[in-house]
C-alpha cells in the first residue's frame, strides 16, 4: 500500500468515525405489536429524539393510510426509548418516525423479519417440493399473504402456494411446473400494500437426484430371519453388493435378524424393512462395543424396521469420522419409520452390575452414556420414529437443514436430547420424555470446542412431559465459554482492535461466526459476527461480517462468545418438567410464544457470566399459558423443594460497581396468562449497576399467587402496563 493510499484510508476511517458517532441511530425494535401495545427502540443518542409519530399503512392497492399521529415518548435515554401504538388504530403494519435535530429515523412495524428459509432439498427446492420461511410477522393475513418467485432470466414470476402460516412461519408448496433455475423471493405477509413486500433472498429450483432402484434381499445372501441364526455375514454381503452396484436398497422381508457386529452403510445405500412392526434387527449384549451398531458416512438411510439391543454403543451414527469430528461434506442422511428399543440395563441385574454398567458408560462416552441416534451433516432427517436407548435419544452435531419431526424421543439413564452447533433445524411435532427417573430433557447448545455458533432453530408443536432427572429442563439453551471480554476500538466500519487480553481458555480455536456484542460504552447495543480473527504479536483484531453504525472508542466494552441466535420456541406443551423453556447464557432474537405449561417451573431468560460474559438481548416472551403452577424441585432454584412457576428474567450480575454492563436487555413479556400459583419476576440484583435494562411487561394476566409481579432494584428502564393481578395468596 502506497503512502498516499494509506493516508486516504486513514482519512476515510476518521471521517466515518466522526459521522458514526455524531447522530442518533436505531439498532432494533420489537414486533409483532398491536394497538395499545408498546414499541421498544434500542440505539444510540436516542435521548436527542424530540418527537415520535405513528401512522397505519393502508392495505391493498389503494394503500390509504391513516393520519400521522403524534405519540408520547416514554422513558427516553441515550440507549432506548419507548412509545405505544395508538389504541384507536386497527391491527396492521405501522410506520413510525423519530425526529431529532439532524433529521429523522423511521421504521415499519410488523413487516416480515426473515430469520431463514429452508426447502425440501435444504438450501434448494424441487418442483412440487416445499419451502418454509421463518422469522417474525411471516403470515399475518393468510388469505392475502403471498410468496413470489422471480426467475433470474426475467420471465414471468411464479407464486408459491401457502399451505399453512402464522406470525413465525410460512410453509409454501412449489408449483409442479416451475422451471429449474435460481429465483429471487419476495414475501407479503398479507398486510400493507405494494411497498410492504420484503426480500427473502433467493432459492435454486432443481430436480432431486434419482435414488438407486436396485433391491438386494438379504435372504438371497443367506439371512433367514428366524431370530436365532447369526445373519451378520449375509447382511454385510447384501450391503457390499448394493455398494458395488453404485447404490440400492438392502431389503429385509418380514423376520427377526440376529446381528453380532457393526453394520457399515456405504453412500447411496438404504436399509429398508418390509414394515416397522414386521422386521426386527436384533443385537445381543456385546462384550466389545464398536463405535455404533449401524454407522454410515454420508448419503444413506434406514427405514421401516425395528432395532433391539442390549449392552450397546451408539445405535445409529452418521456423518462422523471419529468422536465428534464430522465428515466434511456429509449430507443426505435419513432415519424414517424406525423403532429402537435399546437397554444395557435389561434383565435381572444386581445393583453391582448396574453400577458397573454405568461406570463403563462414563468411562467410554464423554457425555456419560451412548447416543441412540447421532448425526452430523447437511440435509438430515429423523421422522416418524420411536426412539428409546440406554442414554441420550438424539444428538445432532453441526447439522444443517435438519428436520426432526413426529418422533417419540425417550431418554434413558442420565439421557437427554441435544442439538449442538447446528443451524436451520426444524424440530416439530415430537414427544420428548424419559424412561428413567434419572433421565432428563435437553435442548440447544454450543457445548463443543468445535463450534462457534448455533442459530435458526424452530422448536414447534412438540410435547415435553414426565422429565424428573438432572435439572429437569425440557428445552434449554446452553454453552459455557467465550473468546474475549474487554475493551475494543473501531479501526474501520467492520474492524475492531481488541485492547485487552483474550480469554486464556477460549471456547474453541476458531472464532469465525462467534457473536460480537457491544455491551457497554459508546455503541452499546450493536451486534455483529466474527468474519476473521487476526492475531499479531502486539495486536488482536477482528473483522466483522457487517459494518457498525456507531464507531467504538476505547471506553467501549464488547463480549465475543459463541453465538446463539434466532430460536423460535412456538406452541409446545410442557407437563411435569423443570423449566419448560429457557435461554441460558448468550441469546439473541429468540421468541418464546404460544406455549402451554402444566406443573413446570415456567419460562426463563438468564444472562450470566458463564466462563465468559454471556448476555441475552432482544428476547420476546409472548402469549404463553401457565395452567397449574405448583411445582416440586423443578428449578430454576434447585435448592427450593416446592415453588411457584414463573416467567423469569434474571441477570446473575456479579460485578456490582457502578457502570458495569447489563447482562440482559431489550426483553418483552406480553400477553401471557398465568392461571394460578405462578408469577412474573424480573431480577437484576445490583441497584448500583443494574443487570437488566429495558424490559416491557405488558398485558399479562396473573391469577392467585404468592408473588404476583415482582421487579427488583437491579432493573433499569422497565415499563409495566395493562397487567391484571388477582389476589395475593398470604405467605
Protein Blocks (a to p, Z undefined) as FASTA:
>chain_A
ZZklmmmmmmmmmmmmmmmmmbccdfbdcddddehiacddddehklmpfbdcdddddehj
kopacdddddddehiafkbccddddfkbccdddddddddfklccdddehiacdfbdcdfk
ljaccehiacddedehkblblmlgccddddfklpacdddddfbdcfkbccddddfklccd
dddddddehiacfklcccebjadddddddddfbdcdfklnopaolomaccklmmmmmmmm
mmmnopacddddedddddfbdcdddehiacddfbfklpccdddddfbacfbfbdcfbhpa
dehiadddfddddfbdghiabhjbccehiahiadehiacdddfkgcjddfklmmmmmmmm
mmmpmnopacfbdcedehiadehiacddfkbfbdcehiahiacehiacdddehiacddeh
iahiadehiacddfbfkbccbddddddfkbcbdehiadehiacehiabhjlpabdcdded
dfbdcddddfbfkbccdfbdcdfbdfbfblghpacddfehehihiacddfbdcddfkbcc
dddfbdcfbdcdfkbccddddddehiacehiacehiabfbdcehjdehiacehiacehia
bjadddddehiacddehiacehiacfbfcdehkbjblkbmbdcdddddddddfblcghia
cfbehiadehiacfbhpacdddehiamlcfbghiadehiacdddfklpaddfkbghiace
hiacdddddZZ
